[in-house]
């Protein structure tokens, strides 16, 4: 005599049989989530350099713009440029400006220097982040040549002077928010490049100043 419900020969009585459709659906959800996480990670990784390029082009957030050359003519009005230097925690370098302040004409191609010294017994590579304050000056502070454009490598105990070629764009005087600025602070922070403790070949070692 039967009860109207046949027990599965492979499963104990009262235990529901596995649903292959649901199992497949769950697997698809897991794969979808993994793909989404990978995509988000790739976008996050790409966002950092893209954001930096955007800031360099627009001067957004006080980031100085990268320029090909200075304006053809400078104005008689001068502005004070103040230089600041920092190193990230764990970065075994001494880093400072060769000059604390200079007076430049607006539109003039000016030259300044920073000094760096590797205090460790290893070859260290580093990159410098940068910004200017007040933020409104970022769109008008143009850098033609700068050590911050490329990675810097110092051998153990090596010292180096690094040049900076820049100008303040005269169009700043046409900006209601920036025209009253009389002093601009340019600030750099050096960070150690991840995994960068490679040996330098003798011909690659620069003589410190």
Secondary structure per residue as TSV (DSSP state, phi and psi in degrees):
chain	resnum	aa	ss	phi	psi
A	1	X	-	360.0	132.2
A	2	X	-	-103.0	160.4
A	3	X	-	-97.4	-0.5
A	4	X	S	95.2	-14.2
A	5	X	S	-126.8	120.0
A	6	X	-	-86.6	129.3
A	7	X	-	-75.6	141.6
A	8	X	-	-68.6	130.9
A	9	X	T	-64.5	-21.0
A	10	X	T	-98.3	-4.5
A	11	X	S	-128.6	142.4
A	12	X	-	-60.6	155.3
A	13	X	T	-62.0	138.6
A	14	X	T	86.9	-7.8
A	15	X	-	-97.3	125.1
A	16	X	-	-67.3	147.7
A	17	X	-	-73.6	145.8
A	18	X	-	-59.3	141.6
A	19	X	-	-99.7	106.7
A	20	X	H	-63.9	-29.4
A	21	X	H	-67.9	-44.9
A	22	X	H	-65.1	-39.8
A	23	X	H	-61.3	-42.6
A	24	X	H	-64.9	-36.9
A	25	X	H	-64.8	-43.0
A	26	X	H	-62.2	-40.3
A	27	X	H	-63.4	-38.9
A	28	X	H	-65.1	-38.5
A	29	X	H	-63.8	-42.3
A	30	X	H	-62.4	-46.2
A	31	X	H	-62.7	-38.9
A	32	X	H	-62.8	-43.6
A	33	X	H	-64.2	-41.0
A	34	X	H	-63.2	-42.2
A	35	X	H	-63.2	-39.9
A	36	X	H	-65.0	-40.2
A	37	X	H	-64.4	-42.5
A	38	X	H	-62.8	-41.8
A	39	X	H	-64.3	-42.3
A	40	X	H	-64.4	-38.1
A	41	X	H	-64.2	-42.0
A	42	X	H	-64.4	-40.6
A	43	X	H	-66.4	-38.9
A	44	X	H	-64.1	-42.6
A	45	X	H	-62.4	-41.2
A	46	X	H	-75.9	-24.3
A	47	X	H	-66.4	-31.9
A	48	X	H	-64.7	-55.6
A	49	X	H	-64.8	-35.2
A	50	X	H	-65.5	-40.9
A	51	X	H	-64.6	-39.9
A	52	X	H	-64.4	-42.3
A	53	X	H	-62.6	-43.2
A	54	X	H	-58.3	-44.0
A	55	X	H	-66.6	-37.2
A	56	X	H	-66.3	-35.0
A	57	X	H	-77.0	-36.8
A	58	X	H	-103.5	-15.9
A	59	X	-	76.0	14.4
A	60	X	G	-63.4	139.8
A	61	X	G	67.3	23.8
A	62	X	G	80.8	12.0
A	63	X	-	-82.1	121.5
A	64	X	-	-60.6	144.7
A	65	X	E	-81.8	150.1
A	66	X	E	-91.7	130.1
A	67	X	-	-129.5	156.8
A	68	X	S	-82.8	-39.5
A	69	X	S	-158.2	166.0
A	70	X	-	-81.2	163.3
A	71	X	-	-58.6	159.6
A	72	X	S	-68.2	-27.8
A	73	X	S	-136.4	146.1
A	74	X	-	-102.0	154.7
A	75	X	-	-90.9	166.3
A	76	X	S	-77.3	-17.5
A	77	X	-	-76.0	136.1
A	78	X	E	-107.9	161.9
A	79	X	E	-142.8	146.8
A	80	X	E	-89.4	130.0
A	81	X	E	-110.0	122.6
A	82	X	E	-107.8	138.0
A	83	X	E	-112.2	135.5
A	84	X	E	-128.0	146.7
A	85	X	E	-139.8	138.3
A	86	X	E	-144.5	157.7
A	87	X	E	-124.7	145.2
A	88	X	-	-71.0	155.2
A	89	X	T	-54.9	133.1
A	90	X	T	88.2	-7.2
A	91	X	-	-83.7	113.4
A	92	X	-	-84.3	49.7
A	93	X	E	-120.8	149.3
A	94	X	E	-97.2	132.5
A	95	X	E	-142.3	126.3
A	96	X	E	-157.3	156.7
A	97	X	E	-76.7	146.0
A	98	X	S	-71.7	-22.7
A	99	X	-	-138.6	140.7
A	100	X	S	-79.8	-40.5
A	101	X	E	-144.5	153.3
A	102	X	E	-142.3	154.8
A	103	X	E	-102.2	126.9
A	104	X	E	-129.3	152.1
A	105	X	E	-78.1	141.9
A	106	X	T	-65.3	125.3
A	107	X	T	95.7	-9.9
A	108	X	-	-81.0	140.0
A	109	X	-	-80.4	109.0
A	110	X	E	-107.5	158.7
A	111	X	E	-129.4	132.2
A	112	X	E	-137.9	168.1
A	113	X	E	-135.0	148.0
A	114	X	E	-119.3	152.8
A	115	X	E	-116.8	140.9
A	116	X	E	-134.1	144.2
A	117	X	E	-139.4	126.7
A	118	X	E	-84.7	110.4
A	119	X	-	-87.7	-2.4
A	120	X	S	-93.8	175.0
A	121	X	S	-96.9	15.7
A	122	X	S	-127.2	155.5
A	123	X	-	-70.9	127.0
A	124	X	E	-123.1	134.5
A	125	X	E	-107.1	142.8
A	126	X	E	-147.1	158.0
A	127	X	E	-128.3	150.0
A	128	X	E	-110.7	129.2
A	129	X	E	-90.9	162.0
A	130	X	E	-156.6	157.1
A	131	X	E	-163.8	165.5
A	132	X	E	-120.8	155.4
A	133	X	E	-136.0	144.9
A	134	X	S	-68.3	159.9
A	135	X	G	-57.2	-33.0
A	136	X	G	-63.0	-19.7
A	137	X	G	-82.4	-14.8
A	138	X	G	-58.2	-36.4
A	139	X	G	-73.6	-9.5
A	140	X	G	-121.1	0.7
A	141	X	E	-98.8	107.4
A	142	X	E	-105.0	132.4
A	143	X	E	-109.8	124.1
A	144	X	E	-90.3	-48.7
A	145	X	E	-131.5	139.0
A	146	X	E	-158.9	139.8
A	147	X	G	-61.8	-19.8
A	148	X	G	-77.1	-9.0
A	149	X	G	-74.6	-23.1
A	150	X	S	-133.9	164.0
A	151	X	-	-70.6	139.8
A	152	X	E	-108.5	140.5
A	153	X	E	-125.6	126.3
A	154	X	E	-122.3	131.5
A	155	X	-	-74.5	166.8
A	156	X	T	-54.2	124.9
A	157	X	T	75.2	3.1
A	158	X	-	-77.2	143.2
A	159	X	E	-120.1	148.9
A	160	X	E	-150.3	147.3
A	161	X	E	-101.3	130.8
A	162	X	E	-118.6	122.8
A	163	X	E	-81.6	157.7
A	164	X	E	-139.2	119.2
A	165	X	E	-109.2	125.8
A	166	X	E	-152.3	173.2
A	167	X	E	-156.5	161.3
A	168	X	E	-107.9	121.6
A	169	X	-	-69.1	130.3
A	170	X	G	-58.9	-22.7
A	171	X	G	-65.0	-10.8
A	172	X	G	-60.0	-31.0
A	173	X	G	-71.3	-14.3
A	174	X	G	-91.2	-5.7
A	175	X	-	-92.8	121.3
A	176	X	T	-60.2	-35.4
A	177	X	T	-80.6	-26.0
A	178	X	T	-105.4	-15.4
A	179	X	T	-63.3	-25.0
A	180	X	T	-88.8	-1.4
A	181	X	-	-66.9	129.1
A	182	X	-	-113.8	-13.0
A	183	X	E	-144.5	135.4
A	184	X	E	-122.6	131.9
A	185	X	E	-104.9	124.0
A	186	X	E	-103.3	122.0
A	187	X	E	-122.4	135.6
A	188	X	E	-123.8	147.0
A	189	X	E	-133.3	123.6
A	190	X	E	-90.4	134.0
A	191	X	E	-119.0	142.7
A	192	X	E	-73.2	131.9
A	193	X	-	-70.1	132.6
A	194	X	T	-58.8	130.4
A	195	X	T	67.3	23.0
A	196	X	-	-107.2	80.6
A	197	X	-	-132.6	47.1
A	198	X	-	-81.6	156.6
A	199	X	-	-80.2	140.4
A	200	X	-	-91.6	141.5
A	201	X	-	-74.0	152.6
A	202	X	G	-54.4	-36.5
A	203	X	G	-72.5	-15.4
A	204	X	G	-89.8	-11.4
A	205	X	-	-78.9	121.7
A	206	X	-	-85.9	144.5
A	207	X	-	-78.1	127.2
A	208	X	-	-72.7	154.8
A	209	X	-	-90.4	360.0
